[in-house]
Amino acid sequence: MAKRDPVLESLVTLSELPTLPNVALEVAALLDDARSTPKQITQVMKADQALTSKVLRLVNSAYYSIPNGVSTVERAVAFLGYNTIFQLLISVSVLEFSRLGGSSGIDIREFWKHSLGVAVAGEIIGQRIGYQSPAEIYAAGLLHDLGKLALAKVAKVKFAKAVEQAKREGRLLRQVEREVGLPTHDQVGKTLAQQWRFPPGLRLAIGMHHHNFQMRQMSAPAQLQAMLDAVVLANALCRKFEIGDAGDPVIPDLDRELMDRLGLLEKDLLQIRGEMTRKVEQSKVFLDLLGEDL
């Protein structure tokens, strides 16, 4: 009989953890329907004007640089496509989840700077390797550490202790999480992503960004391997270049075999770093959406 995990159980039952907004779930259903139209997505999103307003604010940011901007979801879909709009819906929903309150072991703005860095680097890598949906990698990078936010909510004292101990001893946060009696943040993130009915690619990226290639290869379909590689490499680059701080002090080694699989050279990493710096600045509208009270 499997051992019960009280923290994972609390994630399933805790009423204060929000579900993904209905509008995002309905848009997800439309994405699975080949007959759906931008107008239908517009109609669904009208049911949540606050969420729609934030999505349009992101769409009109310098990151996307749409000429003259857009004022409707229908126009946004025409410029960016269904998948990008859906990824933004999910991202805004998780930003609302970031309201931790009190000492939780992580600086929420530094956490999101790191997440933005991974998102941007992942998207750049996706574009360089010709991945079919770089926006999917962006969302996966932005949300890869979702489990840390969840632990900071349902196990605040233990998680803060784990972060402090990991930094003091220069050890992997995942190792210390286990030692203080917590499931690892990637395990928790995967559980929450399943509960929120995230698309398969996002669930895998959140749950496997610390797994080695052999485990990723066994657990994920071939068409998603490049996305997972891109998120893993992007995370390592952001740690190496000190973009933000997600609470883990150990800088992972750059995996040469992973770089070979993606067809990237050392010189490519320097170019990616320069592009990252510029695009992270353009993406800081995400931080603005957090609000001053976070």
C-alpha positions as CSV (number, residue, x, y, z in Angstrom):
1,M,0.0,0.0,0.0
2,A,1.4,3.4,-1.0
3,K,2.4,5.7,1.8
4,R,0.0,8.6,2.2
5,D,1.4,12.1,1.6
6,P,-0.4,14.7,3.7
7,V,0.9,17.6,1.7
8,L,-0.2,16.2,-1.6
9,E,-3.6,15.3,-0.1
10,S,-3.9,18.9,1.2
11,L,-3.4,20.1,-2.3
12,V,-6.4,18.1,-3.5
13,T,-8.7,19.1,-0.7
14,L,-7.6,22.6,0.4
15,S,-10.4,25.0,-0.5
16,E,-8.2,28.1,-0.7
17,L,-6.3,26.8,-3.7
18,P,-8.2,28.1,-6.7
19,T,-9.2,26.0,-9.7
20,L,-8.3,27.2,-13.2
21,P,-11.0,29.8,-14.1
22,N,-13.9,28.4,-16.1
23,V,-13.1,30.7,-19.0
24,A,-9.7,29.0,-19.4
25,L,-11.2,25.6,-19.3
26,E,-13.8,26.5,-21.9
27,V,-11.1,28.0,-24.2
28,A,-9.2,24.8,-23.8
29,A,-12.2,22.9,-25.0
30,L,-12.5,25.2,-28.0
31,L,-8.8,24.6,-28.8
32,D,-9.6,20.9,-29.1
33,D,-12.4,21.6,-31.6
34,A,-11.2,22.1,-35.1
35,R,-14.4,23.9,-36.0
36,S,-14.0,26.7,-33.3
37,T,-13.5,30.3,-34.4
38,P,-11.8,33.4,-32.8
39,K,-15.3,34.8,-32.4
40,Q,-16.3,31.9,-30.1
41,I,-13.2,32.5,-28.0
42,T,-14.1,36.1,-27.7
43,Q,-17.6,35.2,-26.5
44,V,-16.3,32.9,-23.9
45,M,-13.8,35.4,-22.5
46,K,-16.4,38.1,-22.2
47,A,-17.6,36.2,-19.2
48,D,-14.5,37.3,-17.2
49,Q,-13.7,40.9,-18.1
50,A,-11.0,41.2,-15.4
51,L,-9.1,38.2,-16.8
52,T,-9.6,39.3,-20.4
53,S,-8.3,42.8,-19.5
54,K,-5.1,41.4,-18.1
55,V,-4.6,39.1,-21.1
56,L,-5.0,42.0,-23.5
57,R,-2.5,44.1,-21.4
58,L,0.1,41.3,-22.0
59,V,-0.8,41.0,-25.6
60,N,-0.2,44.8,-26.1
61,S,3.1,44.8,-24.2
62,A,6.4,45.4,-25.8
63,Y,7.1,41.7,-25.8
64,Y,4.7,41.0,-28.7
65,S,5.1,44.4,-30.4
66,I,1.8,44.2,-32.3
67,P,1.6,47.3,-34.6
68,N,-0.9,49.8,-33.1
69,G,-2.0,47.2,-30.5
70,V,-5.3,45.3,-30.3
71,S,-8.4,46.0,-28.3
72,T,-10.3,42.8,-28.7
73,V,-9.6,39.1,-28.0
74,E,-10.6,38.3,-31.6
75,R,-7.9,40.6,-32.9
76,A,-5.4,39.2,-30.4
77,V,-6.1,35.6,-31.6
78,A,-5.7,36.8,-35.3
79,F,-2.2,38.1,-34.5
80,L,-0.9,35.5,-32.0
81,G,-3.0,32.4,-32.5
82,Y,-5.2,30.3,-30.3
83,N,-2.4,28.6,-28.4
84,T,-0.6,31.7,-27.4
85,I,-3.8,33.3,-26.0
86,F,-4.6,30.1,-24.0
87,Q,-1.0,30.1,-22.6
88,L,-1.5,33.7,-21.5
89,L,-4.8,32.8,-19.9
90,I,-3.2,30.1,-17.8
91,S,-0.3,32.4,-16.9
92,V,-2.5,35.2,-15.7
93,S,-4.5,32.7,-13.6
94,V,-1.3,31.5,-11.9
95,L,-0.2,35.1,-11.3
96,E,-3.3,35.5,-9.2
97,F,-2.3,32.4,-7.3
98,S,1.0,34.1,-6.2
99,R,-0.6,36.0,-3.3
100,L,1.3,34.2,-0.6
101,G,1.2,36.6,2.4
102,G,3.7,36.4,5.2
103,S,7.1,34.8,5.2
104,S,7.2,31.9,2.8
105,G,10.9,31.4,2.1
106,I,10.8,33.0,-1.3
107,D,10.8,36.6,-2.6
108,I,7.8,36.5,-5.0
109,R,9.2,39.1,-7.4
110,E,12.6,37.4,-7.6
111,F,10.8,34.1,-8.1
112,W,8.8,35.5,-11.1
113,K,12.0,37.2,-12.5
114,H,13.5,33.7,-12.6
115,S,10.4,32.2,-14.1
116,L,10.3,35.0,-16.7
117,G,13.9,34.3,-17.6
118,V,13.2,30.6,-18.1
119,A,10.1,31.4,-20.2
120,V,12.0,33.8,-22.4
121,A,15.1,31.6,-22.8
122,G,12.9,28.6,-23.5
123,E,11.0,30.5,-26.2
124,I,14.2,31.7,-27.8
125,I,15.6,28.2,-27.8
126,G,12.3,26.9,-29.3
127,Q,12.6,29.5,-32.1
128,R,16.2,28.5,-32.8
129,I,15.4,24.8,-33.1
130,G,12.3,25.4,-35.1
131,Y,9.9,24.0,-32.5
132,Q,6.3,24.1,-33.7
133,S,5.0,26.2,-30.8
134,P,7.6,28.4,-29.0
135,A,4.7,30.0,-27.0
136,E,4.1,26.6,-25.4
137,I,7.7,26.5,-24.2
138,Y,7.3,30.1,-22.9
139,A,4.3,29.0,-20.8
140,A,6.1,25.9,-19.6
141,G,9.1,28.0,-18.5
142,L,6.9,30.5,-16.8
143,L,5.1,27.9,-14.8
144,H,7.8,25.2,-14.2
145,D,8.2,26.1,-10.5
146,L,4.5,26.2,-9.8
147,G,5.0,23.6,-7.0
148,K,7.0,26.0,-5.0
149,L,4.1,28.4,-4.9
150,A,1.8,25.6,-3.8
151,L,4.2,24.5,-1.0
152,A,4.6,28.1,0.2
153,K,0.8,28.1,0.7
154,V,0.0,24.7,2.2
155,A,3.3,24.1,4.1
156,K,4.7,27.6,4.7
157,V,6.8,26.9,7.7
158,K,8.4,23.7,6.5
159,F,9.0,25.1,3.0
160,A,10.6,28.3,4.4
161,K,12.8,26.1,6.5
162,A,13.8,24.0,3.4
163,V,14.7,27.1,1.4
164,E,16.8,28.6,4.2
165,Q,18.6,25.3,4.8
166,A,19.3,24.7,1.1
167,K,20.8,28.1,0.8
168,R,22.8,27.8,4.0
169,E,24.2,24.5,3.0
170,G,24.5,25.1,-0.8
171,R,22.4,22.0,-1.5
172,L,19.6,21.1,-4.0
173,L,16.2,22.3,-2.7
174,R,14.6,19.1,-3.8
175,Q,16.9,17.1,-1.4
176,V,16.1,19.3,1.5
177,E,12.4,19.3,0.8
178,R,12.4,15.6,1.4
179,E,14.5,15.9,4.6
180,V,12.0,18.3,6.2
181,G,9.1,16.0,5.4
182,L,7.8,17.6,2.2
183,P,7.2,16.1,-1.3
184,T,9.4,17.8,-3.9
185,H,8.2,20.9,-5.6
186,D,8.2,19.3,-9.0
187,Q,6.0,16.5,-7.7
188,V,3.6,19.0,-6.1
189,G,3.5,21.1,-9.2
190,K,2.6,18.1,-11.4
191,T,-0.2,17.2,-9.0
192,L,-1.6,20.8,-9.1
193,A,-1.2,21.0,-12.9
194,Q,-3.3,17.8,-13.2
195,Q,-5.9,19.2,-10.8
196,W,-6.1,22.3,-12.9
197,R,-6.3,20.3,-16.1
198,F,-3.3,21.9,-17.8
199,P,-2.4,20.6,-21.3
200,P,-0.1,17.5,-21.3
201,G,3.0,19.4,-22.4
202,L,2.7,21.9,-19.5
203,R,2.1,19.1,-17.0
204,L,5.2,17.2,-18.1
205,A,7.4,20.3,-18.1
206,I,6.3,21.2,-14.5
207,G,6.7,17.7,-13.3
208,M,9.9,16.7,-15.1
209,H,12.2,19.7,-15.3
210,H,14.5,18.1,-12.7
211,H,14.5,14.6,-14.2
212,N,17.3,13.3,-16.3
213,F,16.9,12.6,-20.0
214,Q,16.4,8.9,-19.6
215,M,13.4,9.4,-17.3
216,R,12.0,12.2,-19.5
217,Q,12.4,9.9,-22.6
218,M,10.4,7.1,-20.8
219,S,7.7,9.3,-19.6
220,A,7.0,11.8,-22.4
221,P,6.0,11.3,-26.1
222,A,8.7,11.9,-28.7
223,Q,7.1,15.1,-30.0
224,L,7.5,16.8,-26.6
225,Q,11.1,15.8,-25.9
226,A,12.5,19.0,-27.5
227,M,10.2,21.2,-25.4
228,L,11.3,19.5,-22.2
229,D,15.0,19.8,-23.2
230,A,14.4,23.5,-23.9
231,V,12.9,24.1,-20.5
232,V,15.7,22.2,-18.7
233,L,18.4,24.1,-20.6
234,A,16.6,27.5,-20.1
235,N,16.4,26.8,-16.3
236,A,20.1,26.0,-16.2
237,L,21.0,29.2,-18.2
238,C,18.9,31.4,-15.9
239,R,20.6,29.9,-12.8
240,K,24.0,30.4,-14.4
241,F,23.3,34.0,-15.5
242,E,21.6,34.8,-12.1
243,I,18.3,35.9,-13.4
244,G,16.0,36.1,-10.5
245,D,15.9,33.7,-7.5
246,A,13.5,30.8,-7.1
247,G,15.0,29.6,-3.8
248,D,17.4,27.0,-5.1
249,P,21.2,27.8,-4.6
250,V,22.7,25.0,-6.7
251,I,23.6,26.0,-10.3
252,P,23.1,23.0,-12.6
253,D,25.8,22.0,-15.1
254,L,25.1,22.7,-18.7
255,D,24.3,19.3,-20.3
256,R,26.4,18.9,-23.4
257,E,24.4,16.0,-24.6
258,L,21.2,18.1,-24.2
259,M,22.8,20.9,-26.2
260,D,23.8,18.4,-28.9
261,R,20.2,17.1,-29.1
262,L,19.0,20.6,-29.6
263,G,21.8,21.4,-32.1
264,L,23.2,24.3,-30.0
265,L,26.8,25.3,-29.7
266,E,28.6,27.3,-26.9
267,K,28.5,30.4,-29.0
268,D,24.7,30.1,-29.3
269,L,24.4,30.4,-25.5
270,L,26.1,33.8,-25.6
271,Q,23.7,35.0,-28.3
272,I,20.8,33.6,-26.3
273,R,22.0,35.4,-23.2
274,G,22.0,38.8,-25.0
275,E,18.5,38.2,-26.4
276,M,17.2,37.0,-23.0
277,T,18.3,40.2,-21.3
278,R,16.4,42.3,-23.7
279,K,13.3,40.2,-23.8
280,V,13.1,39.8,-20.0
281,E,12.9,43.6,-19.7
282,Q,10.1,43.6,-22.3
283,S,8.3,40.8,-20.3
284,K,8.3,42.7,-17.0
285,V,4.6,43.6,-17.6
286,F,4.0,40.2,-15.9
287,L,5.5,41.6,-12.7
288,D,3.4,44.7,-13.0
289,L,0.3,42.5,-13.0
290,L,1.3,41.1,-9.6
291,G,0.5,44.3,-8.0
292,E,2.2,46.3,-5.3
293,D,0.7,44.3,-2.4
294,L,2.7,41.1,-3.2
